[in-house]
Amino acid sequence: MEEIYTHIANLGFPIVISIYLLVRIEGKLDMLTESINELTKTIARIN
């Protein structure tokens, strides 16, 4: 039983951290995509 807890601790923690970071980065990538689209429209209007 102790071996199972060790495996969960060793694998579960990195998985949780990875999911947390991916969720945070996803939001920032969406904002970056919107900014790039707005920049493209602005450049098209200038030209």
Protein Blocks (a to p, Z undefined) as FASTA:
>chain_A
ZZmmmmmmmmmmmmmmmmmmmmmmmmmmmmmmmmmmmmmmmmmmmZZ
